[in-house]
Amino acid sequence: MRSREAVGGDGAATTSREFFDVTLRQRASRQFNDQPVSEALIERCLQAAVHAPSAENRQPWVFVVVRDAHLRATIGDLSRRAWRQGGRQHSEGRLSPSLLRDVDRGAEGGIGSAPVIVVVCGDADIGLESTLPSSVYPATQNLLLAATALGLGSAMTTLATLFADELRTLLDLPLSIRPMAVVPIGWPNRPLGPPQRLPLRERAYRDRYGCPW
Ligand SMILES: Cc1cc2nc3c(=O)[nH]c(=O)nc-3n(C[C@H](O)[C@H](O)[C@H](O)COP(=O)(O)O)c2cc1C
């Protein structure tokens, strides 16, 4: 079968190339410079997020966009606490040295230093219990991809959500609004390089598990 790219002319080919360029280079950025990020760019990221699929199209996501310096610093502190109170110990020996170093830098100040922190939540009054996370995380991924497409750095993080009650108090979240991810967004302070991923043949099979790709 001919691909859309083959039949769609230059426009389609360019769009498709851009999509794959963004998707294949998206990765976690945990250190930011102090350049501000405009509301227009954040809104574009959020527009991408709310176009994600969700079970029964319930769209149970809620995004709290945090710019207030005190709130950002406190969310950064929660990441640090979670990291110091067990996260680091759990990850040592499990993560590669370079990933451990990156997560360490993020938890020890990088996340709190982002000019914008988006706290991604699930609304348990709207979403079904069984599909709340699986409806909220595709939206989070769209947010990350949109940020990458705009040249922004971002990261999916969950450390601070271990302190869900503290986040709830800090951000006035009602009980039904569950914090599920903390996404720092800003201009990355260094180029990230390509993501490290396993070869497809190690993770994909034809027809049945074990039949090589
Ligand atoms: C469910 C989930 C939870 C994560 N939690 C954290 C976190 O708390 N802190 C952090 O720095 N990165 C976190 N990450 C980011 C991963 O470390 C990152 O996606 C992975 O190491 C791939 O790295 P790369 O994006 O640089 O290629 C999380 C990612 C996922 C999918």
The ligand as an SDF file (V2000), in Angstrom:
LIG
                    3D

 31 33  0  0  0  0  0  0  0  0999 V2000
    5.5160    7.1610   34.7180 C   0  0  0  0  0  0  0  0  0  0  0  0
    6.7710    8.0070   34.6510 C   0  0  0  0  0  0  0  0  0  0  0  0
    7.2390    8.5920   35.8020 C   0  0  0  0  0  0  0  0  0  0  0  0
    8.3800    9.3910   35.7660 C   0  0  0  0  0  0  0  0  0  0  0  0
    8.7880   10.0120   36.9020 N   0  0  0  0  0  0  0  0  0  0  0  0
    9.8720   10.7990   36.8800 C   0  0  0  0  0  0  0  0  0  0  0  0
   10.2620   11.5210   38.0350 C   0  0  0  0  0  0  0  0  0  0  0  0
    9.6080   11.4830   39.0770 O   0  0  0  0  0  0  0  0  0  0  0  0
   11.3780   12.2910   37.9670 N   0  0  0  0  0  0  0  0  0  0  0  0
   12.0970   12.4070   36.8110 C   0  0  0  0  0  0  0  0  0  0  0  0
   13.0960   13.1320   36.8050 O   0  0  0  0  0  0  0  0  0  0  0  0
   11.7440   11.7420   35.6700 N   0  0  0  0  0  0  0  0  0  0  0  0
   10.6560   10.9540   35.6920 C   0  0  0  0  0  0  0  0  0  0  0  0
   10.2450   10.3010   34.5340 N   0  0  0  0  0  0  0  0  0  0  0  0
   11.0060   10.5080   33.2890 C   0  0  0  0  0  0  0  0  0  0  0  0
   11.8030    9.2470   32.9120 C   0  0  0  0  0  0  0  0  0  0  0  0
   12.9260    9.1640   33.7510 O   0  0  0  0  0  0  0  0  0  0  0  0
   12.2110    9.3780   31.4510 C   0  0  0  0  0  0  0  0  0  0  0  0
   11.0450    9.4160   30.6560 O   0  0  0  0  0  0  0  0  0  0  0  0
   13.0200    8.1740   30.9800 C   0  0  0  0  0  0  0  0  0  0  0  0
   14.1640    8.0040   31.7640 O   0  0  0  0  0  0  0  0  0  0  0  0
   13.4580    8.3430   29.5230 C   0  0  0  0  0  0  0  0  0  0  0  0
   14.4130    9.3750   29.4870 O   0  0  0  0  0  0  0  0  0  0  0  0
   14.5170   10.4020   28.2630 P   0  0  0  0  0  0  0  0  0  0  0  0
   13.2080   11.1010   28.2000 O   0  0  0  0  0  0  0  0  0  0  0  0
   15.6450   11.3150   28.6290 O   0  0  0  0  0  0  0  0  0  0  0  0
   14.8070    9.6080   27.0580 O   0  0  0  0  0  0  0  0  0  0  0  0
    9.0920    9.5520   34.5500 C   0  0  0  0  0  0  0  0  0  0  0  0
    8.5860    8.9810   33.3730 C   0  0  0  0  0  0  0  0  0  0  0  0
    7.4270    8.2420   33.4210 C   0  0  0  0  0  0  0  0  0  0  0  0
    6.8650    7.6650   32.1300 C   0  0  0  0  0  0  0  0  0  0  0  0
  1  2  1  0
  2  3  1  0
  2 30  2  0
  3  4  2  0
  4  5  1  0
  4 28  1  0
  5  6  2  0
  6  7  1  0
  6 13  1  0
  7  8  2  0
  7  9  1  0
  9 10  1  0
 10 11  2  0
 10 12  1  0
 12 13  2  0
 13 14  1  0
 14 15  1  0
 14 28  1  0
 15 16  1  0
 16 17  1  0
 16 18  1  0
 18 19  1  0
 18 20  1  0
 20 21  1  0
 20 22  1  0
 22 23  1  0
 23 24  1  0
 24 25  2  0
 24 26  1  0
 24 27  1  0
 28 29  2  0
 29 30  1  0
 30 31  1  0
M  END
$$$$
